[in-house]
């Protein structure tokens, strides 16, 4: 049962990450690309990391994975804000 | 092969294809900022690929590599973006 839950987490997370990269490939403006890079990528990687938490069921792996998720949730809007601010002044 | 192993194989193929699509945007971005976003995306997708490798092999020490690898692309993105912002503000 645990293996099936981990497999579902990993499969949906990799599917959402692939969706983010497909948006990176197909969108035609920098702001829409920023939307694809900022939102669905963090959701996909967080789902894979929740799969890691369920698979190992260990205290140390769990808090390190939660720290990775918190880092991604902190740095993704910050880098999107920096890119948008630098792109506002384009020539 | 088991069905679960097929699911892991398809997941790794999805992430590999995503890295290739972001690499196309890294090669052929019209602006430097597109290349910066694509590089960030390649690094974070590689983090997910390393996570799937960690689940398959059962090695617990890879989580430290993930912990470092989550902060490292942000430093490059922030420094390059602030450099471009200062250059364009003049």
Backbone of each chain as nested JSON, in Angstrom:
{
  "chains": [
    {"id": "A", "residues": [
      {"number": 1, "name": "UNK", "atoms": {"N": [0.828, -1.21, 0.0], "CA": [0.0, 0.0, 0.0], "C": [0.859, 1.256, 0.0]}},
      {"number": 2, "name": "UNK", "atoms": {"N": [1.944, 1.241, 0.819], "CA": [2.817, 2.413, 0.902], "C": [3.536, 2.657, -0.419]}},
      {"number": 3, "name": "UNK", "atoms": {"N": [3.907, 1.545, -1.09], "CA": [4.598, 1.674, -2.379], "C": [3.693, 2.327, -3.426]}},
      {"number": 4, "name": "UNK", "atoms": {"N": [2.382, 1.975, -3.371], "CA": [1.456, 2.543, -4.357], "C": [1.286, 4.04, -4.126]}},
      {"number": 5, "name": "UNK", "atoms": {"N": [1.222, 4.445, -2.84], "CA": [1.071, 5.88, -2.538], "C": [2.317, 6.649, -2.987]}},
      {"number": 6, "name": "UNK", "atoms": {"N": [3.51, 6.069, -2.727], "CA": [4.761, 6.731, -3.129], "C": [4.832, 6.846, -4.649]}},
      {"number": 7, "name": "UNK", "atoms": {"N": [4.407, 5.778, -5.348], "CA": [4.46, 5.804, -6.81], "C": [3.507, 6.85, -7.386]}},
      {"number": 8, "name": "UNK", "atoms": {"N": [2.311, 6.967, -6.753], "CA": [1.377, 7.99, -7.231], "C": [1.926, 9.395, -7.005]}},
      {"number": 9, "name": "UNK", "atoms": {"N": [2.549, 9.624, -5.828], "CA": [3.147, 10.93, -5.553], "C": [4.228, 11.262, -6.578]}},
      {"number": 10, "name": "UNK", "atoms": {"N": [5.111, 10.295, -6.838], "CA": [6.232, 10.549, -7.755], "C": [5.725, 10.754, -9.177]}},
      {"number": 11, "name": "UNK", "atoms": {"N": [4.716, 9.977, -9.578], "CA": [4.215, 10.083, -10.947], "C": [3.541, 11.435, -11.186]}},
      {"number": 12, "name": "UNK", "atoms": {"N": [2.685, 11.856, -10.232], "CA": [2.011, 13.146, -10.429], "C": [2.992, 14.307, -10.32]}},
      {"number": 13, "name": "UNK", "atoms": {"N": [3.976, 14.193, -9.433], "CA": [4.967, 15.254, -9.323], "C": [5.8, 15.408, -10.576]}},
      {"number": 14, "name": "UNK", "atoms": {"N": [6.218, 14.287, -11.164], "CA": [7.007, 14.375, -12.397], "C": [6.143, 14.855, -13.558]}},
      {"number": 15, "name": "UNK", "atoms": {"N": [4.838, 14.501, -13.543], "CA": [3.952, 14.992, -14.598], "C": [3.788, 16.502, -14.516]}},
      {"number": 16, "name": "UNK", "atoms": {"N": [3.644, 17.047, -13.288], "CA": [3.491, 18.494, -13.165], "C": [4.791, 19.221, -13.5]}},
      {"number": 17, "name": "UNK", "atoms": {"N": [5.943, 18.599, -13.186], "CA": [7.215, 19.211, -13.563], "C": [7.378, 19.242, -15.075]}},
      {"number": 18, "name": "UNK", "atoms": {"N": [6.925, 18.149, -15.735], "CA": [6.973, 18.125, -17.202], "C": [6.05, 19.179, -17.796]}},
      {"number": 19, "name": "UNK", "atoms": {"N": [4.898, 19.416, -17.132], "CA": [3.985, 20.464, -17.599], "C": [4.634, 21.837, -17.498]}},
      {"number": 20, "name": "UNK", "atoms": {"N": [5.373, 22.064, -16.414], "CA": [6.072, 23.338, -16.247], "C": [7.125, 23.529, -17.335]}},
      {"number": 21, "name": "UNK", "atoms": {"N": [7.877, 22.453, -17.651], "CA": [8.918, 22.579, -18.681], "C": [8.293, 22.748, -20.062]}},
      {"number": 22, "name": "UNK", "atoms": {"N": [7.103, 22.143, -20.27], "CA": [6.411, 22.33, -21.546], "C": [5.932, 23.765, -21.695]}},
      {"number": 23, "name": "UNK", "atoms": {"N": [5.476, 24.366, -20.589], "CA": [5.118, 25.777, -20.627], "C": [6.319, 26.662, -20.889]}},
      {"number": 24, "name": "UNK", "atoms": {"N": [7.476, 26.272, -20.336], "CA": [8.718, 26.995, -20.623], "C": [9.058, 26.928, -22.111]}},
      {"number": 25, "name": "UNK", "atoms": {"N": [8.727, 25.788, -22.744], "CA": [9.053, 25.623, -24.166], "C": [8.084, 26.366, -25.057]}},
      {"number": 26, "name": "UNK", "atoms": {"N": [6.787, 26.393, -24.694], "CA": [5.778, 26.849, -25.639], "C": [5.344, 28.29, -25.476]}},
      {"number": 27, "name": "UNK", "atoms": {"N": [5.437, 28.866, -24.274], "CA": [4.968, 30.233, -24.087], "C": [5.871, 31.213, -24.817]}},
      {"number": 28, "name": "UNK", "atoms": {"N": [5.309, 32.392, -25.142], "CA": [6.05, 33.272, -26.035], "C": [6.338, 34.642, -25.426]}},
      {"number": 29, "name": "UNK", "atoms": {"N": [6.197, 34.784, -24.105], "CA": [6.521, 36.043, -23.467], "C": [7.294, 35.713, -22.195]}},
      {"number": 30, "name": "UNK", "atoms": {"N": [8.078, 36.675, -21.709], "CA": [8.889, 36.327, -20.535], "C": [8.046, 36.243, -19.271]}},
      {"number": 31, "name": "UNK", "atoms": {"N": [6.933, 36.98, -19.217], "CA": [6.13, 36.954, -17.99], "C": [5.34, 35.657, -17.887]}},
      {"number": 32, "name": "UNK", "atoms": {"N": [4.831, 35.154, -19.015], "CA": [4.146, 33.862, -18.975], "C": [5.127, 32.722, -18.686]}},
      {"number": 33, "name": "UNK", "atoms": {"N": [6.343, 32.837, -19.213], "CA": [7.375, 31.849, -18.871], "C": [7.718, 31.891, -17.389]}},
      {"number": 34, "name": "UNK", "atoms": {"N": [7.671, 33.094, -16.827], "CA": [7.933, 33.258, -15.4], "C": [6.844, 32.585, -14.575]}},
      {"number": 35, "name": "UNK", "atoms": {"N": [5.603, 32.671, -15.058], "CA": [4.489, 31.998, -14.388], "C": [4.684, 30.483, -14.401]}},
      {"number": 36, "name": "UNK", "atoms": {"N": [5.114, 29.939, -15.556], "CA": [5.339, 28.491, -15.645], "C": [6.502, 28.065, -14.762]}},
      {"number": 37, "name": "UNK", "atoms": {"N": [7.534, 28.919, -14.69], "CA": [8.709, 28.538, -13.918], "C": [8.48, 28.672, -12.422]}},
      {"number": 38, "name": "UNK", "atoms": {"N": [7.556, 29.562, -12.027], "CA": [7.437, 29.845, -10.603], "C": [6.44, 28.941, -9.904]}},
      {"number": 39, "name": "UNK", "atoms": {"N": [5.298, 28.647, -10.543], "CA": [4.222, 27.99, -9.798], "C": [4.27, 26.477, -9.886]}},
      {"number": 40, "name": "UNK", "atoms": {"N": [4.116, 25.939, -11.106], "CA": [3.883, 24.502, -11.204], "C": [5.156, 23.705, -10.968]}},
      {"number": 41, "name": "UNK", "atoms": {"N": [6.326, 24.338, -11.184], "CA": [7.585, 23.632, -10.917], "C": [7.732, 23.343, -9.423]}},
      {"number": 42, "name": "UNK", "atoms": {"N": [7.428, 24.34, -8.582], "CA": [7.55, 24.153, -7.138], "C": [6.529, 23.13, -6.635]}},
      {"number": 43, "name": "UNK", "atoms": {"N": [5.316, 23.134, -7.248], "CA": [4.302, 22.15, -6.85], "C": [4.761, 20.725, -7.186]}},
      {"number": 44, "name": "UNK", "atoms": {"N": [5.324, 20.535, -8.385], "CA": [5.776, 19.201, -8.779], "C": [6.9, 18.682, -7.921]}},
      {"number": 45, "name": "UNK", "atoms": {"N": [7.899, 19.52, -7.666], "CA": [9.034, 19.064, -6.861], "C": [8.609, 18.819, -5.419]}},
      {"number": 46, "name": "UNK", "atoms": {"N": [7.655, 19.636, -4.901], "CA": [7.166, 19.405, -3.54], "C": [6.424, 18.081, -3.45]}},
      {"number": 47, "name": "UNK", "atoms": {"N": [5.699, 17.7, -4.51], "CA": [4.997, 16.417, -4.488], "C": [5.976, 15.245, -4.486]}},
      {"number": 48, "name": "UNK", "atoms": {"N": [7.067, 15.357, -5.27], "CA": [8.089, 14.3, -5.248], "C": [8.732, 14.199, -3.862]}},
      {"number": 49, "name": "UNK", "atoms": {"N": [8.95, 15.35, -3.208], "CA": [9.565, 15.316, -1.879], "C": [8.61, 14.758, -0.823]}},
      {"number": 50, "name": "UNK", "atoms": {"N": [7.285, 14.975, -0.985], "CA": [6.335, 14.305, -0.09], "C": [6.355, 12.795, -0.31]}},
      {"number": 51, "name": "UNK", "atoms": {"N": [6.586, 12.37, -1.547], "CA": [6.775, 10.949, -1.806], "C": [7.988, 10.393, -1.089]}},
      {"number": 52, "name": "UNK", "atoms": {"N": [9.073, 11.17, -1.035], "CA": [10.272, 10.747, -0.29], "C": [9.948, 10.607, 1.198]}},
      {"number": 53, "name": "UNK", "atoms": {"N": [9.166, 11.567, 1.744], "CA": [8.808, 11.5, 3.168], "C": [7.996, 10.247, 3.468]}},
      {"number": 54, "name": "UNK", "atoms": {"N": [7.034, 9.915, 2.58], "CA": [6.189, 8.735, 2.82], "C": [7.01, 7.458, 2.659]}},
      {"number": 55, "name": "UNK", "atoms": {"N": [7.965, 7.454, 1.715], "CA": [8.717, 6.225, 1.454], "C": [9.665, 5.87, 2.591]}},
      {"number": 56, "name": "UNK", "atoms": {"N": [10.378, 6.866, 3.152], "CA": [11.393, 6.524, 4.143], "C": [10.82, 6.411, 5.547]}},
      {"number": 57, "name": "UNK", "atoms": {"N": [9.806, 7.256, 5.886], "CA": [9.181, 7.251, 7.215], "C": [10.214, 7.411, 8.329]}},
      {"number": 58, "name": "UNK", "atoms": {"N": [11.169, 8.307, 8.108], "CA": [12.243, 8.528, 9.059], "C": [12.201, 9.992, 9.506]}},
      {"number": 59, "name": "UNK", "atoms": {"N": [12.602, 10.232, 10.747], "CA": [12.497, 11.587, 11.279], "C": [13.493, 12.529, 10.602]}},
      {"number": 60, "name": "UNK", "atoms": {"N": [14.718, 12.044, 10.4], "CA": [15.773, 12.908, 9.865], "C": [15.506, 13.26, 8.402]}},
      {"number": 61, "name": "UNK", "atoms": {"N": [15.148, 12.237, 7.618], "CA": [14.828, 12.475, 6.203], "C": [13.612, 13.388, 6.081]}},
      {"number": 62, "name": "UNK", "atoms": {"N": [12.656, 13.24, 7.023], "CA": [11.434, 14.036, 6.952], "C": [11.718, 15.512, 7.17]}},
      {"number": 63, "name": "UNK", "atoms": {"N": [12.487, 15.83, 8.22], "CA": [12.68, 17.278, 8.424], "C": [13.61, 17.872, 7.387]}},
      {"number": 64, "name": "UNK", "atoms": {"N": [14.535, 17.079, 6.848], "CA": [15.371, 17.642, 5.779], "C": [14.557, 17.87, 4.508]}},
      {"number": 65, "name": "UNK", "atoms": {"N": [13.636, 16.966, 4.209], "CA": [12.777, 17.17, 3.029], "C": [11.862, 18.37, 3.213]}},
      {"number": 66, "name": "UNK", "atoms": {"N": [11.339, 18.55, 4.444], "CA": [10.495, 19.723, 4.692], "C": [11.312, 21.014, 4.584]}},
      {"number": 67, "name": "UNK", "atoms": {"N": [12.606, 20.956, 4.978], "CA": [13.469, 22.129, 4.822], "C": [13.7, 22.445, 3.352]}},
      {"number": 68, "name": "UNK", "atoms": {"N": [13.852, 21.402, 2.523], "CA": [14.009, 21.63, 1.083], "C": [12.753, 22.278, 0.497]}},
      {"number": 69, "name": "UNK", "atoms": {"N": [11.559, 21.802, 0.946], "CA": [10.307, 22.379, 0.446], "C": [10.181, 23.838, 0.867]}},
      {"number": 70, "name": "UNK", "atoms": {"N": [10.567, 24.145, 2.118], "CA": [10.481, 25.531, 2.594], "C": [11.457, 26.43, 1.828]}},
      {"number": 71, "name": "UNK", "atoms": {"N": [12.657, 25.917, 1.519], "CA": [13.614, 26.689, 0.718], "C": [13.06, 26.991, -0.666]}},
      {"number": 72, "name": "UNK", "atoms": {"N": [12.438, 25.959, -1.288], "CA": [11.87, 26.187, -2.626], "C": [10.73, 27.19, -2.566]}},
      {"number": 73, "name": "UNK", "atoms": {"N": [9.887, 27.095, -1.517], "CA": [8.765, 28.027, -1.408], "C": [9.237, 29.444, -1.098]}},
      {"number": 74, "name": "UNK", "atoms": {"N": [10.429, 29.566, -0.452], "CA": [10.94, 30.913, -0.209], "C": [11.625, 31.504, -1.429]}},
      {"number": 75, "name": "UNK", "atoms": {"N": [12.42, 30.678, -2.145], "CA": [13.277, 31.256, -3.18], "C": [12.581, 31.404, -4.524]}},
      {"number": 76, "name": "UNK", "atoms": {"N": [11.518, 30.624, -4.799], "CA": [10.896, 30.729, -6.124], "C": [10.167, 32.058, -6.338]}},
      {"number": 77, "name": "UNK", "atoms": {"N": [9.354, 32.588, -5.399], "CA": [8.758, 33.903, -5.643], "C": [9.774, 35.024, -5.631]}},
      {"number": 78, "name": "UNK", "atoms": {"N": [10.857, 34.828, -4.853], "CA": [11.886, 35.869, -4.776], "C": [12.622, 36.005, -6.102]}},
      {"number": 79, "name": "UNK", "atoms": {"N": [12.989, 34.861, -6.699], "CA": [13.696, 34.926, -7.993], "C": [12.746, 35.4, -9.092]}},
      {"number": 80, "name": "UNK", "atoms": {"N": [11.451, 35.029, -8.985], "CA": [10.487, 35.514, -9.993], "C": [10.317, 37.024, -9.892]}},
      {"number": 81, "name": "UNK", "atoms": {"N": [10.323, 37.53, -8.653], "CA": [10.227, 38.985, -8.463], "C": [11.454, 39.699, -9.017]}},
      {"number": 82, "name": "UNK", "atoms": {"N": [12.643, 39.105, -8.806], "CA": [13.867, 39.745, -9.302], "C": [13.901, 39.757, -10.823]}},
      {"number": 83, "name": "UNK", "atoms": {"N": [13.487, 38.639, -11.446], "CA": [13.482, 38.568, -12.908], "C": [12.469, 39.538, -13.497]}},
      {"number": 84, "name": "UNK", "atoms": {"N": [11.29, 39.636, -12.841], "CA": [10.287, 40.566, -13.341], "C": [10.715, 42.008, -13.2]}},
      {"number": 85, "name": "UNK", "atoms": {"N": [11.413, 42.317, -12.1], "CA": [11.886, 43.688, -11.898], "C": [12.972, 44.044, -12.904]}},
      {"number": 86, "name": "UNK", "atoms": {"N": [13.844, 43.077, -13.206], "CA": [14.889, 43.355, -14.198], "C": [14.311, 43.394, -15.604]}},
      {"number": 87, "name": "UNK", "atoms": {"N": [13.206, 42.652, -15.843], "CA": [12.646, 42.629, -17.184], "C": [11.752, 43.829, -17.453]}},
      {"number": 88, "name": "UNK", "atoms": {"N": [11.391, 44.559, -16.414], "CA": [10.529, 45.729, -16.608], "C": [11.284, 46.858, -17.293]}},
      {"number": 89, "name": "UNK", "atoms": {"N": [12.605, 46.863, -17.139], "CA": [13.412, 47.938, -17.694], "C": [14.087, 47.544, -18.999]}},
      {"number": 90, "name": "UNK", "atoms": {"N": [13.455, 46.629, -19.763], "CA": [14.124, 46.186, -20.985], "C": [14.051, 47.266, -22.047]}},
      {"number": 91, "name": "UNK", "atoms": {"N": [15.031, 47.247, -22.92], "CA": [15.107, 48.323, -23.925], "C": [14.172, 48.019, -25.091]}}
    ]},
    {"id": "B", "residues": [
      {"number": 1, "name": "UNK", "atoms": {"N": [8.991, -6.971, -15.805], "CA": [9.102, -5.82, -14.9], "C": [7.784, -5.579, -14.192]}},
      {"number": 2, "name": "UNK", "atoms": {"N": [7.91, -5.024, -13.005], "CA": [6.734, -4.698, -12.212], "C": [6.063, -3.43, -12.734]}},
      {"number": 3, "name": "UNK", "atoms": {"N": [4.82, -3.204, -12.289], "CA": [4.111, -1.99, -12.725], "C": [4.703, -0.746, -12.069]}},
      {"number": 4, "name": "UNK", "atoms": {"N": [5.186, -0.904, -10.824], "CA": [5.769, 0.232, -10.103], "C": [7.077, 0.661, -10.768]}},
      {"number": 5, "name": "UNK", "atoms": {"N": [7.852, -0.323, -11.253], "CA": [9.096, 0.03, -11.941], "C": [8.809, 0.739, -13.257]}},
      {"number": 6, "name": "UNK", "atoms": {"N": [7.713, 0.33, -13.937], "CA": [7.311, 1.059, -15.151], "C": [6.935, 2.495, -14.827]}},
      {"number": 7, "name": "UNK", "atoms": {"N": [6.243, 2.691, -13.681], "CA": [5.839, 4.055, -13.298], "C": [7.061, 4.916, -13.004]}},
      {"number": 8, "name": "UNK", "atoms": {"N": [8.078, 4.339, -12.32], "CA": [9.302, 5.106, -12.066], "C": [10.025, 5.437, -13.368]}},
      {"number": 9, "name": "UNK", "atoms": {"N": [10.016, 4.479, -14.309], "CA": [10.69, 4.714, -15.606], "C": [10.005, 5.834, -16.375]}},
      {"number": 10, "name": "UNK", "atoms": {"N": [8.649, 5.83, -16.363], "CA": [7.92, 6.888, -17.072], "C": [8.149, 8.238, -16.393]}},
      {"number": 11, "name": "UNK", "atoms": {"N": [8.235, 8.243, -15.046], "CA": [8.487, 9.498, -14.337], "C": [9.856, 10.061, -14.686]}},
      {"number": 12, "name": "UNK", "atoms": {"N": [10.87, 9.178, -14.734], "CA": [12.215, 9.642, -15.099], "C": [12.259, 10.133, -16.543]}},
      {"number": 13, "name": "UNK", "atoms": {"N": [11.468, 9.478, -17.42], "CA": [11.422, 9.927, -18.814], "C": [10.762, 11.304, -18.922]}},
      {"number": 14, "name": "UNK", "atoms": {"N": [9.713, 11.542, -18.109], "CA": [9.078, 12.865, -18.085], "C": [10.078, 13.935, -17.671]}},
      {"number": 15, "name": "UNK", "atoms": {"N": [10.833, 13.675, -16.613], "CA": [11.774, 14.696, -16.125], "C": [12.901, 14.915, -17.125]}},
      {"number": 16, "name": "UNK", "atoms": {"N": [13.343, 13.824, -17.797], "CA": [14.406, 13.952, -18.801], "C": [13.93, 14.799, -19.981]}},
      {"number": 17, "name": "UNK", "atoms": {"N": [12.672, 14.568, -20.389], "CA": [12.112, 15.357, -21.493], "C": [11.952, 16.818, -21.094]}},
      {"number": 18, "name": "UNK", "atoms": {"N": [11.6, 17.057, -19.814], "CA": [11.501, 18.426, -19.333], "C": [12.835, 19.135, -19.334]}},
      {"number": 19, "name": "UNK", "atoms": {"N": [13.906, 18.421, -18.972], "CA": [15.248, 19.013, -19.019], "C": [15.614, 19.362, -20.456]}},
      {"number": 20, "name": "UNK", "atoms": {"N": [15.23, 18.489, -21.409], "CA": [15.54, 18.776, -22.812], "C": [14.785, 20.006, -23.311]}},
      {"number": 21, "name": "UNK", "atoms": {"N": [13.496, 20.145, -22.914], "CA": [12.718, 21.308, -23.353], "C": [13.276, 22.597, -22.759]}},
      {"number": 22, "name": "UNK", "atoms": {"N": [13.672, 22.56, -21.477], "CA": [14.264, 23.75, -20.873], "C": [15.625, 24.06, -21.486]}},
      {"number": 23, "name": "UNK", "atoms": {"N": [16.343, 23.006, -21.927], "CA": [17.638, 23.22, -22.567], "C": [17.487, 23.888, -23.926]}},
      {"number": 24, "name": "UNK", "atoms": {"N": [16.361, 23.579, -24.616], "CA": [16.077, 24.276, -25.876], "C": [15.865, 25.76, -25.616]}},
      {"number": 25, "name": "UNK", "atoms": {"N": [15.113, 26.08, -24.53], "CA": [14.893, 27.498, -24.218], "C": [16.194, 28.152, -23.767]}},
      {"number": 26, "name": "UNK", "atoms": {"N": [17.092, 27.385, -23.149], "CA": [18.382, 27.937, -22.743], "C": [19.263, 28.24, -23.95]}},
      {"number": 27, "name": "UNK", "atoms": {"N": [19.173, 27.398, -24.999], "CA": [19.96, 27.647, -26.203], "C": [19.413, 28.834, -26.986]}},
      {"number": 28, "name": "UNK", "atoms": {"N": [18.079, 28.939, -27.105], "CA": [17.46, 29.826, -28.069], "C": [16.54, 30.836, -27.391]}},
      {"number": 29, "name": "UNK", "atoms": {"N": [16.968, 31.363, -26.228], "CA": [16.165, 32.393, -25.604], "C": [16.462, 33.732, -26.236]}},
      {"number": 30, "name": "UNK", "atoms": {"N": [15.424, 34.528, -26.523], "CA": [15.738, 35.819, -27.156], "C": [16.41, 36.793, -26.189]}},
      {"number": 31, "name": "UNK", "atoms": {"N": [16.143, 36.664, -24.903], "CA": [16.743, 37.588, -23.941], "C": [17.665, 36.829, -23.0]}},
      {"number": 32, "name": "UNK", "atoms": {"N": [18.577, 37.514, -22.323], "CA": [19.378, 36.831, -21.298], "C": [18.549, 36.37, -20.101]}},
      {"number": 33, "name": "UNK", "atoms": {"N": [17.45, 37.064, -19.807], "CA": [16.641, 36.657, -18.646], "C": [15.943, 35.325, -18.888]}},
      {"number": 34, "name": "UNK", "atoms": {"N": [15.566, 35.035, -20.167], "CA": [15.008, 33.721, -20.493], "C": [16.013, 32.609, -20.208]}},
      {"number": 35, "name": "UNK", "atoms": {"N": [17.244, 32.87, -20.545], "CA": [18.282, 31.863, -20.278], "C": [18.48, 31.647, -18.783]}},
      {"number": 36, "name": "UNK", "atoms": {"N": [18.362, 32.73, -18.004], "CA": [18.521, 32.596, -16.551], "C": [17.39, 31.751, -15.963]}},
      {"number": 37, "name": "UNK", "atoms": {"N": [16.142, 32.012, -16.405], "CA": [15.004, 31.215, -15.898], "C": [15.154, 29.753, -16.312]}},
      {"number": 38, "name": "UNK", "atoms": {"N": [15.62, 29.532, -17.558], "CA": [15.774, 28.152, -18.04], "C": [16.842, 27.412, -17.246]}},
      {"number": 39, "name": "UNK", "atoms": {"N": [17.915, 28.125, -16.87], "CA": [18.968, 27.481, -16.08], "C": [18.462, 27.11, -14.69]}},
      {"number": 40, "name": "UNK", "atoms": {"N": [17.66, 28.002, -14.086], "CA": [17.052, 27.711, -12.787], "C": [16.144, 26.483, -12.883]}},
      {"number": 41, "name": "UNK", "atoms": {"N": [15.361, 26.435, -13.983], "CA": [14.435, 25.319, -14.163], "C": [15.174, 23.998, -14.379]}},
      {"number": 42, "name": "UNK", "atoms": {"N": [16.284, 24.024, -15.123], "CA": [17.075, 22.808, -15.328], "C": [17.618, 22.293, -13.996]}},
      {"number": 43, "name": "UNK", "atoms": {"N": [18.096, 23.216, -13.142], "CA": [18.673, 22.795, -11.857], "C": [17.609, 22.179, -10.957]}},
      {"number": 44, "name": "UNK", "atoms": {"N": [16.4, 22.791, -10.904], "CA": [15.37, 22.278, -9.986], "C": [14.777, 20.977, -10.519]}},
      {"number": 45, "name": "UNK", "atoms": {"N": [14.692, 20.819, -11.86], "CA": [14.242, 19.535, -12.412], "C": [15.26, 18.427, -12.126]}},
      {"number": 46, "name": "UNK", "atoms": {"N": [16.541, 18.773, -12.145], "CA": [17.565, 17.806, -11.75], "C": [17.448, 17.408, -10.302]}},
      {"number": 47, "name": "UNK", "atoms": {"N": [16.949, 18.341, -9.461], "CA": [16.688, 18.003, -8.054], "C": [15.601, 16.928, -7.943]}},
      {"number": 48, "name": "UNK", "atoms": {"N": [14.555, 17.057, -8.764], "CA": [13.515, 16.038, -8.751], "C": [14.004, 14.688, -9.262]}},
      {"number": 49, "name": "UNK", "atoms": {"N": [14.867, 14.726, -10.275], "CA": [15.445, 13.479, -10.816], "C": [16.31, 12.781, -9.767]}},
      {"number": 50, "name": "UNK", "atoms": {"N": [17.053, 13.594, -8.985], "CA": [17.865, 13.036, -7.903], "C": [16.983, 12.457, -6.797]}},
      {"number": 51, "name": "UNK", "atoms": {"N": [15.803, 13.067, -6.578], "CA": [14.875, 12.536, -5.585], "C": [14.323, 11.181, -6.0]}},
      {"number": 52, "name": "UNK", "atoms": {"N": [13.992, 11.018, -7.286], "CA": [13.517, 9.715, -7.768], "C": [14.616, 8.66, -7.661]}},
      {"number": 53, "name": "UNK", "atoms": {"N": [15.852, 9.068, -7.938], "CA": [16.998, 8.153, -7.78], "C": [17.173, 7.739, -6.326]}},
      {"number": 54, "name": "UNK", "atoms": {"N": [16.902, 8.698, -5.397], "CA": [17.007, 8.395, -3.974], "C": [15.951, 7.385, -3.54]}},
      {"number": 55, "name": "UNK", "atoms": {"N": [14.714, 7.509, -4.071], "CA": [13.666, 6.55, -3.723], "C": [13.996, 5.167, -4.282]}},
      {"number": 56, "name": "UNK", "atoms": {"N": [14.551, 5.11, -5.505], "CA": [14.813, 3.808, -6.122], "C": [15.936, 3.053, -5.421]}},
      {"number": 57, "name": "UNK", "atoms": {"N": [17.023, 3.766, -5.052], "CA": [18.141, 3.055, -4.461], "C": [17.999, 2.897, -2.949]}},
      {"number": 58, "name": "UNK", "atoms": {"N": [17.185, 3.771, -2.291], "CA": [17.048, 3.669, -0.848], "C": [18.227, 4.219, -0.085]}},
      {"number": 59, "name": "UNK", "atoms": {"N": [18.982, 5.128, -0.693], "CA": [20.157, 5.715, -0.042], "C": [19.722, 6.994, 0.681]}},
      {"number": 60, "name": "UNK", "atoms": {"N": [19.962, 7.051, 1.995], "CA": [19.455, 8.187, 2.759], "C": [20.374, 9.402, 2.711]}},
      {"number": 61, "name": "UNK", "atoms": {"N": [21.611, 9.235, 2.248], "CA": [22.561, 10.356, 2.321], "C": [22.368, 11.341, 1.174]}},
      {"number": 62, "name": "UNK", "atoms": {"N": [21.511, 11.004, 0.186], "CA": [21.318, 11.913, -0.948], "C": [20.515, 13.131, -0.519]}},
      {"number": 63, "name": "UNK", "atoms": {"N": [19.801, 13.043, 0.615], "CA": [18.978, 14.171, 1.063], "C": [19.839, 15.381, 1.42]}},
      {"number": 64, "name": "UNK", "atoms": {"N": [21.098, 15.151, 1.823], "CA": [21.991, 16.294, 2.084], "C": [22.344, 17.009, 0.785]}},
      {"number": 65, "name": "UNK", "atoms": {"N": [22.535, 16.224, -0.286], "CA": [22.811, 16.831, -1.59], "C": [21.6, 17.639, -2.049]}},
      {"number": 66, "name": "UNK", "atoms": {"N": [20.387, 17.114, -1.805], "CA": [19.182, 17.862, -2.167], "C": [19.083, 19.157, -1.377]}},
      {"number": 67, "name": "UNK", "atoms": {"N": [19.498, 19.123, -0.108], "CA": [19.42, 20.306, 0.757], "C": [20.333, 21.42, 0.246]}},
      {"number": 68, "name": "UNK", "atoms": {"N": [21.532, 21.04, -0.216], "CA": [22.428, 22.065, -0.763], "C": [21.918, 22.529, -2.122]}},
      {"number": 69, "name": "UNK", "atoms": {"N": [21.403, 21.566, -2.921], "CA": [21.061, 21.842, -4.305], "C": [19.794, 22.675, -4.441]}},
      {"number": 70, "name": "UNK", "atoms": {"N": [19.025, 22.832, -3.324], "CA": [17.819, 23.647, -3.39], "C": [18.149, 25.135, -3.301]}},
      {"number": 71, "name": "UNK", "atoms": {"N": [19.255, 25.477, -2.621], "CA": [19.579, 26.902, -2.431], "C": [20.5, 27.398, -3.524]}},
      {"number": 72, "name": "UNK", "atoms": {"N": [21.276, 26.481, -4.122], "CA": [22.366, 26.894, -5.008], "C": [21.92, 27.601, -6.288]}},
      {"number": 73, "name": "UNK", "atoms": {"N": [20.82, 27.194, -6.973], "CA": [20.432, 27.935, -8.189], "C": [19.906, 29.327, -7.888]}},
      {"number": 74, "name": "UNK", "atoms": {"N": [19.359, 29.524, -6.667], "CA": [18.808, 30.84, -6.336], "C": [19.907, 31.903, -6.27]}},
      {"number": 75, "name": "UNK", "atoms": {"N": [21.104, 31.504, -5.828], "CA": [22.208, 32.46, -5.708], "C": [22.62, 32.987, -7.08]}},
      {"number": 76, "name": "UNK", "atoms": {"N": [22.723, 32.06, -8.05], "CA": [23.077, 32.462, -9.402], "C": [22.02, 33.337, -10.04]}},
      {"number": 77, "name": "UNK", "atoms": {"N": [20.739, 32.966, -9.829], "CA": [19.648, 33.751, -10.406], "C": [19.608, 35.159, -9.817]}},
      {"number": 78, "name": "UNK", "atoms": {"N": [19.75, 35.254, -8.489], "CA": [19.664, 36.57, -7.833], "C": [20.823, 37.469, -8.241]}},
      {"number": 79, "name": "UNK", "atoms": {"N": [22.036, 36.89, -8.314], "CA": [23.195, 37.728, -8.639], "C": [23.131, 38.201, -10.091]}},
      {"number": 80, "name": "UNK", "atoms": {"N": [22.777, 37.296, -11.013], "CA": [22.715, 37.701, -12.421], "C": [21.591, 38.696, -12.666]}},
      {"number": 81, "name": "UNK", "atoms": {"N": [20.447, 38.52, -11.963], "CA": [19.327, 39.445, -12.172], "C": [19.634, 40.819, -11.617]}},
      {"number": 82, "name": "UNK", "atoms": {"N": [20.307, 40.876, -10.455], "CA": [20.638, 42.198, -9.925], "C": [21.694, 42.872, -10.783]}},
      {"number": 83, "name": "UNK", "atoms": {"N": [22.592, 42.075, -11.395], "CA": [23.599, 42.645, -12.321], "C": [22.928, 43.252, -13.546]}},
      {"number": 84, "name": "UNK", "atoms": {"N": [21.967, 42.519, -14.14], "CA": [21.264, 43.025, -15.325], "C": [20.415, 44.243, -14.964]}},
      {"number": 85, "name": "UNK", "atoms": {"N": [19.812, 44.218, -13.756], "CA": [18.975, 45.34, -13.33], "C": [19.809, 46.615, -13.161]}},
      {"number": 86, "name": "UNK", "atoms": {"N": [20.998, 46.467, -12.565], "CA": [21.86, 47.644, -12.396], "C": [22.363, 48.15, -13.74]}},
      {"number": 87, "name": "UNK", "atoms": {"N": [22.599, 47.2, -14.674], "CA": [23.128, 47.599, -15.981], "C": [22.058, 48.324, -16.795]}},
      {"number": 88, "name": "UNK", "atoms": {"N": [20.795, 47.896, -16.638], "CA": [19.743, 48.513, -17.44], "C": [19.221, 49.797, -16.816]}},
      {"number": 89, "name": "UNK", "atoms": {"N": [19.5, 50.015, -15.547], "CA": [18.969, 51.198, -14.883], "C": [19.714, 52.45, -15.304]}},
      {"number": 90, "name": "UNK", "atoms": {"N": [20.957, 52.274, -15.785], "CA": [21.758, 53.432, -16.191], "C": [21.246, 54.033, -17.502]}}
    ]}
  ]
}
